[in-house]
Amino acid sequence: MSGIKLMGTGSALPAQEVTNFDLEKKVDTSDEWIVTRTGISSRHYCTGEENHLGLCTAAARRALESAGIGPEQIGVCLVATLTQDTMTPSTACVLQKELGMPEDTVCFDLNAACAGFVYGLHTAECLLAASARKYALVIGCEVLSRITDFTDRSTCVLFGDGAGAAVVEWREDYPSLCAVMGSRGNREVLMIPGVNTGAASYIHMDGKEVFRFAVEVLPRCAKEVAAKAGIGLDQVDHFVFHQANQRILDFAIKKLRLDPEKCAGNIAHTGNTSAASVPILLDELVRSGQLHSGQKVLCAGFGGGLTWAGALLQLA
């Protein structure tokens, strides 16, 4: 068996923190309404001086430092996102120059919405098997504040900006991620119009349908990952779920009969950061000492597409 292990993590949040009380001044909402329905108290927005590339670069540098390796050792660089600064070049390609990675590094962005980072981990696992350099940099980054409709009070309170990064290493004696992925083609429940469509590129979401989808697919995905790995859910040291809505997370934790202590989240101060959600939380848990060497972490994301992905990641 061959696979990857987590060597280092990093994250970056914009300097501007936006509380629910700040949003009360913009839209017809309240702190109580937002917290009760989502679990979110604040989130971060990029200012005019901050951008997608800057967040990615900062998170990547911290992950490389945490892993103790240099950019010249990276063989694959992937950025999971739907809000890159430019449609082309990809953020990953620009990072090649920014970080000084070799020109033969495999670099591209991928869009699987909120499941994107886990998609990226599995893609890196596959690509590293054929790479001369066995380290990959996998990043999830979003600047969702720039595609948020602040006249829609049901969605504008949910989203935030940020980036998370992970450095992974592939070896023949490392365990497989045992990844489980899927999609259910749907552009009515959650979508963002593209360029030249005649509609503003804002997030459109049917919250009730997203909730129904999430509470079905998240528990099933977690069970399938554990079954593929040949372990019980009780043998997983920690669960890192996409931070979409606290009610979704509470439902999944209860349905799976998980120990809440193994399911710490950060949605209260980050909001929903889509593809950045899982890696930001991973980094916070590593840096706080809640995750450490040898532990198994079940990561799972779900979102637009409708997509989902889960993987069992081990810390080196």
N, C-alpha and C positions, 0 to 999 in steps of 0.2 A: 504494500500500500504506500502511496505517496500523497503529499498534501502540503499545507502551509500552516505556519504558526504566527501569532502576533508578536512582533518584536518591539514596536513602539507606537505611541499615539500622540496626537497633537490636536488642538482646536483653536478657533479664533471667533470671537463675537465682536460685532461693532461696538464702538464706544457709547453710542446713544441708547439708553434704556428707556423704553416707552411703557409706562404703567397703565393699568386699566383706568386709573383716574385721569391720565392724559387723554385716553380715547373718549372718555365721557365728554370732553370739551369739543370733540369733533363729530361724534355720532350719538344717536339716541340709544344709549346703553348705560350700564352701571357696573361697578366692580362686582357687586353681589351677583348680578345676572351672569357675568362672564365666568367667575370662579365656580359658581354652582353648576353650570352647564359644561364647562371645559376643564377646569382645574388650573387655568392660566391666570397669573397675576401680573406678569410683565413679559416683555419680549424686547429684542434689540433690532434697530433699524440702521442701515448704512446712511451716513451723511453724504453730502456732495463730494467730500474728499475721499470717501471709501468706495471700493468696488469689489466685484466678484474675484478678480485676479488677486487683489491684495489679501482678501480673506484666505484664499487657497494657498497663497505663498506663505503666509504666516503660519497656518496650520501645518503645512508640509514641512517647514523648517523645524518646527517643534517636534514633529513626529520623527524626523531624521535624527535630531539630537537625542531624543528619547531612545531610539534604537541603537545609537552609537555607530551609525554608518554615514558615509558621504554620498552625495548625489551621483558620483561616478560609479557607484555600485548598483544603481537602480536599472533593472532591465525592462520594467513595465511601469507606465504611469497612466492611471485612469482617473477621470473626474466624473462622478455621477452628479448630474445637474439638469435643470430645465431653464435656468436663468443666467446662462453665461453672458459675458459682456458683449460678445460678437458671435453671430451664427457660425462664422468661420473667420479666422482660425479657431480651433477648439482651445479651451483653456489649458488642456493637457499639453498641447503643442507649444503654447506660449510659456508654460512652466518649464519645459525642456530648456529653454534659453535662460529663463529667470533663475533657475536653480543650478544650471550648469551640468545637466545630465548629458550623457553621450548622445550623439546624433542618431545612433541606431536603436535608441530606446523606443519601444512601442508606446505611442502616446495617442490617446483619443478620449473624447467625452462620450458618455452613454446616458440615455434618458429612459429610466424605468420609474420615474416619479419617486414616490416615497420609499419604494423598494430598491432604488438605484444603488445604494451603497452595498447591499448584500449581493445584488447582481454583479457589482464590481469585484467583490471578493472572489466569487466563483470564477469570473472571467480571468482574473489575475492568476488564480490557481491553475487554470488550464494553459494560459499563455506562458507562465514561468517554466512549465515542464519542457518547453522547447527553447527557452532563452539561455544564452550563455551566462547571463548574470541572474542570480536566483532571488533577488529582492524586488518587490513591487511596492509602489506608492499608490495607495487607493484613497481617494478623497471624495467626500460628499460636501457640496457647497450650494447654498441658495441665497439669492437676494429677492425674497418673495415680496418685500415691501414695494417693489417697483412694478409688480403685476397684481397688486391688491386694489380692489375697488372700495374706496373709503365711503361710498354711499350705501354699501351693502353691509348692514350691521351684523348679519348672520355669519359672514365670512371674514370681515376685516379684523375682527378681534382675535382670530386664530393664529395668524402667521407671523413668523419672524425671520431674521437673517442670521447666517452664521456658516461656519465651515468646520469640518472635522476630518482628520487624516489618520491613516494607519500605514505602517510599514510592516509587510509580511515577508517571510522567507519560505521558499519551497525546498523541500528535501525529500528524498525517497523514503526515509524512515519517519516522516511526519504524518499525522493522521489526516485523512480526507475531511473536507468541510461537511460532507454528506448533505450537500445543498439540495433544497427543494424550491422550485420556482414555478410560476405559472402566470397566466393572464386570461382575462375574460373580456374580450373586446367590447368596449363601451365608451361612447363619447358624449353621453347624455348626463350621466351622474356626476362626472368630474372632468372638466375640460378647460383649456385656455386657447382661444382663437389665435391662429398664426398670422403672419404678415399677409397683407393684401386680401384679407377675407371680408373686409368691410365692417369688422367688429373690433372693438378695443381688446387688446391682449390682457384681459383681466381674468382672474380665477372665477369660474362659475361652478358651483357645487350644490348638489342636493344632499343636504346634511343627513336627512333620515335614511336615504338609500346608502350613503357611505357608511353610516353606522351599522346598518343591516349586513352589508358586505364585510365590514371589518370584524364584527363579532362572530361571523361564520368562519372566515378564512384564517384569522390569526390563531385561534386554538388548534384548528386542523393542521395548519402549517407546522406549528411547534411539535405536535404529536408525530407528524411524518418525519421530521428531522431526527427526533430521538429514536424512532423506530429504525430509520435508515442507519443510524450510528450504533444500533444494537444496545441502547441503554434506556433506562427509565428516566422520566422527567426529574425524579428525585435525585438522580446522579449528576444533574447539571448544577454547577456552582452559582451561576447567575444568569438572569434573563435580561437581555437588552432589546426591548421592543420599541418600534417607531413611536415617538411621542406625538400622537395625533390629537388625542382627547382623553382625559383621565377616566371618563366613564367607560370608554372602550377598553382601556387597560384594566380597570377594575373588573369588568365583566369577564375578560379573558383569564385573569388571574383566578377568579372564583371558579370559572368553568373547568380550568385545568387543575384546580386544587393545589395551586402553588403556594409556597411560603412567601408572603409579601416582602419579607426581609431580603429575598433573593431577586426582587423585582423593583429596585429603586429606580426612580425616574427624575427628570429635570424639567418637565413641561411647565411647571409653575413659573420658572424664570427664563425660559427660552421660547415658549410657544411651539407651534408646529413649524419646524424648519425643513420639512420634506426630506430630501436625500441626505441632508446634513445631520438629521436627528440622531440616527444610530451612532455614527462616529463621534459626535460631540459628547453624547452620554458615555460612550466607551472611554473616552479620554478623561472625563470627570471622575469616573469610577476608578480608573487606573491611578490617577494622580492623588486621589483621596485615600488610596490604600485598600479600597474595598475589593478590587481585583488584583490578583498577584500571580506570580509564576506558577505554571502547572494547572491552573484552574480552567474549567470548561465553561464557555459562555455561549448561550443560544441567542443568536441575533435574528430578528425578524422584522420585515417591513411590509407595508401594504399601501396602495394608493392608486393614483390615476392610471387608467389603462383598460380595465382594472388589473393591476399587477400585485403579485405577492412574492416574497422570497424569504427563506430561512436557511440558516447555516450554523453549524457547531464549530466555534472557533476556540482554539486552545492557546493560552498564553505561554510563550517560551520561558 
